[in-house]
Amino acid sequence: MAVQNFASLKAPGKGVFTGLAIFHTAVAGLFVLSSVLSGEFPLGHELMLTSMAIMLWCLSALHPHFAADDERWRRIRERGMFYNYIVLLIFLAFLVNVFALTPLEMSGYQTVSVIASFLVSSVFITFVILSKRM
């Protein structure tokens, strides 16, 4: 019975995503500002907060598409993941070259945070671009 109730839940409204995006952008901005002023940017967590804010803004823009859950939204997701795979490979090749050719030193946490924040941001930005083109 509980599974049926969970399956019948609807996606939150666009206003919920917009409100969360505004809040998350303010929090991420505060974290970025404090780490820049302390001279230790990027630590890692502020990049993840920024990518989550980008994700929420994209979900706010994509709400009409995924709320309908039709064939068009499925094609947007399929093509978006395909294009994002190529973008991620290019980004990783760029990151390898940056680490090999420059004296840039980052901790493992910072490196994983940069890759994860880029991945989260690029997936949803790709979805928004494809939703405008299709």
Phi and psi in degrees as GROMACS dihedral restraints (atoms count N, CA, C in turn):
[ dihedral_restraints ]
;  ai    aj    ak    al  type     phi  dphi    fc
    3     4     5     6     1   -66.3    20    10
    4     5     6     7     1   -33.8    20    10
    6     7     8     9     1   -66.5    20    10
    7     8     9    10     1   -40.1    20    10
    9    10    11    12     1   -65.1    20    10
   10    11    12    13     1   -39.4    20    10
   12    13    14    15     1   -65.8    20    10
   13    14    15    16     1   -39.1    20    10
   15    16    17    18     1   -66.9    20    10
   16    17    18    19     1   -39.0    20    10
   18    19    20    21     1   -69.5    20    10
   19    20    21    22     1   -24.3    20    10
   21    22    23    24     1   -88.6    20    10
   22    23    24    25     1     0.0    20    10
   24    25    26    27     1   -68.8    20    10
   25    26    27    28     1   141.7    20    10
   27    28    29    30     1   -92.5    20    10
   28    29    30    31     1   161.2    20    10
   30    31    32    33     1   -69.7    20    10
   31    32    33    34     1   147.3    20    10
   33    34    35    36     1   -60.9    20    10
   34    35    36    37     1   157.8    20    10
   36    37    38    39     1   -72.3    20    10
   37    38    39    40     1   167.7    20    10
   39    40    41    42     1   -62.5    20    10
   40    41    42    43     1   -34.3    20    10
   42    43    44    45     1   -63.0    20    10
   43    44    45    46     1   -34.6    20    10
   45    46    47    48     1   -64.0    20    10
   46    47    48    49     1   -46.5    20    10
   48    49    50    51     1   -65.1    20    10
   49    50    51    52     1   -39.0    20    10
   51    52    53    54     1   -66.2    20    10
   52    53    54    55     1   -43.9    20    10
   54    55    56    57     1   -62.9    20    10
   55    56    57    58     1   -44.2    20    10
   57    58    59    60     1   -64.8    20    10
   58    59    60    61     1   -35.9    20    10
   60    61    62    63     1   -65.8    20    10
   61    62    63    64     1   -42.1    20    10
   63    64    65    66     1   -63.4    20    10
   64    65    66    67     1   -46.6    20    10
   66    67    68    69     1   -61.8    20    10
   67    68    69    70     1   -46.1    20    10
   69    70    71    72     1   -67.2    20    10
   70    71    72    73     1   -35.3    20    10
   72    73    74    75     1   -64.6    20    10
   73    74    75    76     1   -40.6    20    10
   75    76    77    78     1   -64.7    20    10
   76    77    78    79     1   -43.9    20    10
   78    79    80    81     1   -65.5    20    10
   79    80    81    82     1   -44.4    20    10
   81    82    83    84     1   -63.8    20    10
   82    83    84    85     1   -40.7    20    10
   84    85    86    87     1   -61.6    20    10
   85    86    87    88     1   -39.8    20    10
   87    88    89    90     1   -64.6    20    10
   88    89    90    91     1   -42.8    20    10
   90    91    92    93     1   -66.0    20    10
   91    92    93    94     1   -42.8    20    10
   93    94    95    96     1   -64.0    20    10
   94    95    96    97     1   -44.9    20    10
   96    97    98    99     1   -61.3    20    10
   97    98    99   100     1   -43.8    20    10
   99   100   101   102     1   -67.6    20    10
  100   101   102   103     1   -37.0    20    10
  102   103   104   105     1   -74.8    20    10
  103   104   105   106     1   -32.0    20    10
  105   106   107   108     1   -68.8    20    10
  106   107   108   109     1   -42.2    20    10
  108   109   110   111     1   -68.2    20    10
  109   110   111   112     1   -28.2    20    10
  111   112   113   114     1   -82.8    20    10
  112   113   114   115     1   -10.7    20    10
  114   115   116   117     1    81.6    20    10
  115   116   117   118     1    20.3    20    10
  117   118   119   120     1  -123.6    20    10
  118   119   120   121     1    39.1    20    10
  120   121   122   123     1   -90.4    20    10
  121   122   123   124     1   137.1    20    10
  123   124   125   126     1   -95.0    20    10
  124   125   126   127     1   135.9    20    10
  126   127   128   129     1   -83.1    20    10
  127   128   129   130     1   -33.8    20    10
  129   130   131   132     1   133.1    20    10
  130   131   132   133     1   -49.1    20    10
  132   133   134   135     1   -70.0    20    10
  133   134   135   136     1   -31.2    20    10
  135   136   137   138     1   -70.9    20    10
  136   137   138   139     1   -29.1    20    10
  138   139   140   141     1   -67.7    20    10
  139   140   141   142     1   -39.6    20    10
  141   142   143   144     1   -67.0    20    10
  142   143   144   145     1   -40.0    20    10
  144   145   146   147     1   -63.3    20    10
  145   146   147   148     1   -40.6    20    10
  147   148   149   150     1   -65.0    20    10
  148   149   150   151     1   -41.6    20    10
  150   151   152   153     1   -67.5    20    10
  151   152   153   154     1   -33.0    20    10
  153   154   155   156     1   -68.3    20    10
  154   155   156   157     1   -35.2    20    10
  156   157   158   159     1   -65.1    20    10
  157   158   159   160     1   -42.6    20    10
  159   160   161   162     1   -61.2    20    10
  160   161   162   163     1   -42.1    20    10
  162   163   164   165     1   -60.9    20    10
  163   164   165   166     1   -43.0    20    10
  165   166   167   168     1   -67.7    20    10
  166   167   168   169     1   -37.8    20    10
  168   169   170   171     1   -64.0    20    10
  169   170   171   172     1   -40.5    20    10
  171   172   173   174     1   -66.9    20    10
  172   173   174   175     1   -39.9    20    10
  174   175   176   177     1   -64.7    20    10
  175   176   177   178     1   -33.9    20    10
  177   178   179   180     1   -64.0    20    10
  178   179   180   181     1   -39.7    20    10
  180   181   182   183     1   -73.5    20    10
  181   182   183   184     1   -30.6    20    10
  183   184   185   186     1   -90.0    20    10
  184   185   186   187     1    -1.2    20    10
  186   187   188   189     1   -54.1    20    10
  187   188   189   190     1   -44.1    20    10
  189   190   191   192     1   -61.8    20    10
  190   191   192   193     1   -29.2    20    10
  192   193   194   195     1   -77.5    20    10
  193   194   195   196     1   -48.5    20    10
  195   196   197   198     1   -81.9    20    10
  196   197   198   199     1   -15.4    20    10
  198   199   200   201     1   -71.3    20    10
  199   200   201   202     1   -32.6    20    10
  201   202   203   204     1   -75.7    20    10
  202   203   204   205     1   -33.1    20    10
  204   205   206   207     1    51.1    20    10
  205   206   207   208     1    55.0    20    10
  207   208   209   210     1  -106.1    20    10
  208   209   210   211     1  -171.9    20    10
  210   211   212   213     1   -65.6    20    10
  211   212   213   214     1   -34.0    20    10
  213   214   215   216     1   -62.6    20    10
  214   215   216   217     1   -43.1    20    10
  216   217   218   219     1   -64.6    20    10
  217   218   219   220     1   -36.3    20    10
  219   220   221   222     1   -65.2    20    10
  220   221   222   223     1   -41.0    20    10
  222   223   224   225     1   -66.9    20    10
  223   224   225   226     1   -37.3    20    10
  225   226   227   228     1   -61.8    20    10
  226   227   228   229     1   -43.6    20    10
  228   229   230   231     1   -65.6    20    10
  229   230   231   232     1   -43.3    20    10
  231   232   233   234     1   -61.9    20    10
  232   233   234   235     1   -52.1    20    10
  234   235   236   237     1   -66.5    20    10
  235   236   237   238     1   -37.4    20    10
  237   238   239   240     1   -62.2    20    10
  238   239   240   241     1   -42.1    20    10
  240   241   242   243     1   -69.6    20    10
  241   242   243   244     1   -36.1    20    10
  243   244   245   246     1   -64.3    20    10
  244   245   246   247     1   -49.7    20    10
  246   247   248   249     1   -64.1    20    10
  247   248   249   250     1   -38.0    20    10
  249   250   251   252     1   -68.2    20    10
  250   251   252   253     1   -30.5    20    10
  252   253   254   255     1   -61.1    20    10
  253   254   255   256     1   -43.5    20    10
  255   256   257   258     1   -66.5    20    10
  256   257   258   259     1   -43.7    20    10
  258   259   260   261     1   -62.0    20    10
  259   260   261   262     1   -40.4    20    10
  261   262   263   264     1   -65.7    20    10
  262   263   264   265     1   -40.2    20    10
  264   265   266   267     1   -63.3    20    10
  265   266   267   268     1   -40.8    20    10
  267   268   269   270     1   -65.0    20    10
  268   269   270   271     1   -42.4    20    10
  270   271   272   273     1   -63.8    20    10
  271   272   273   274     1   -41.9    20    10
  273   274   275   276     1   -66.4    20    10
  274   275   276   277     1   -37.8    20    10
  276   277   278   279     1   -64.5    20    10
  277   278   279   280     1   -40.6    20    10
  279   280   281   282     1   -62.9    20    10
  280   281   282   283     1   -43.2    20    10
  282   283   284   285     1   -65.2    20    10
  283   284   285   286     1   -38.7    20    10
  285   286   287   288     1   -62.7    20    10
  286   287   288   289     1   -43.4    20    10
  288   289   290   291     1   -65.1    20    10
  289   290   291   292     1   -38.5    20    10
  291   292   293   294     1   -63.1    20    10
  292   293   294   295     1   -44.3    20    10
  294   295   296   297     1   -68.4    20    10
  295   296   297   298     1   -32.4    20    10
  297   298   299   300     1   -78.9    20    10
  298   299   300   301     1   -33.1    20    10
  300   301   302   303     1  -102.9    20    10
  301   302   303   304     1   -10.0    20    10
  303   304   305   306     1  -122.9    20    10
  304   305   306   307     1   159.7    20    10
  306   307   308   309     1   -82.0    20    10
  307   308   309   310     1    23.2    20    10
  309   310   311   312     1   -66.8    20    10
  310   311   312   313     1   129.0    20    10
  312   313   314   315     1  -123.1    20    10
  313   314   315   316     1   127.0    20    10
  315   316   317   318     1  -131.6    20    10
  316   317   318   319     1   149.0    20    10
  318   319   320   321     1   -75.0    20    10
  319   320   321   322     1   169.7    20    10
  321   322   323   324     1   -62.8    20    10
  322   323   324   325     1   -39.5    20    10
  324   325   326   327     1   -62.1    20    10
  325   326   327   328     1   -43.7    20    10
  327   328   329   330     1   -65.3    20    10
  328   329   330   331     1   -41.4    20    10
  330   331   332   333     1   -64.1    20    10
  331   332   333   334     1   -45.8    20    10
  333   334   335   336     1   -65.3    20    10
  334   335   336   337     1   -37.7    20    10
  336   337   338   339     1   -64.7    20    10
  337   338   339   340     1   -40.7    20    10
  339   340   341   342     1   -63.3    20    10
  340   341   342   343     1   -46.2    20    10
  342   343   344   345     1   -65.6    20    10
  343   344   345   346     1   -44.7    20    10
  345   346   347   348     1   -66.4    20    10
  346   347   348   349     1   -41.8    20    10
  348   349   350   351     1   -67.5    20    10
  349   350   351   352     1   -37.0    20    10
  351   352   353   354     1   -64.7    20    10
  352   353   354   355     1   -41.6    20    10
  354   355   356   357     1   -63.3    20    10
  355   356   357   358     1   -47.6    20    10
  357   358   359   360     1   -62.5    20    10
  358   359   360   361     1   -46.7    20    10
  360   361   362   363     1   -64.6    20    10
  361   362   363   364     1   -45.6    20    10
  363   364   365   366     1   -68.3    20    10
  364   365   366   367     1   -34.5    20    10
  366   367   368   369     1   -60.8    20    10
  367   368   369   370     1   -50.3    20    10
  369   370   371   372     1   -75.4    20    10
  370   371   372   373     1   -32.7    20    10
  372   373   374   375     1   -65.9    20    10
  373   374   375   376     1   -38.1    20    10
  375   376   377   378     1   -62.6    20    10
  376   377   378   379     1   -40.7    20    10
  378   379   380   381     1   -61.4    20    10
  379   380   381   382     1   -42.7    20    10
  381   382   383   384     1   -64.8    20    10
  382   383   384   385     1   -43.6    20    10
  384   385   386   387     1   -61.8    20    10
  385   386   387   388     1   -44.9    20    10
  387   388   389   390     1   -68.4    20    10
  388   389   390   391     1   -32.8    20    10
  390   391   392   393     1   -68.5    20    10
  391   392   393   394     1   -29.4    20    10
  393   394   395   396     1   -76.4    20    10
  394   395   396   397     1   -31.4    20    10
  396   397   398   399     1   -85.2    20    10
  397   398   399   400     1   -25.8    20    10
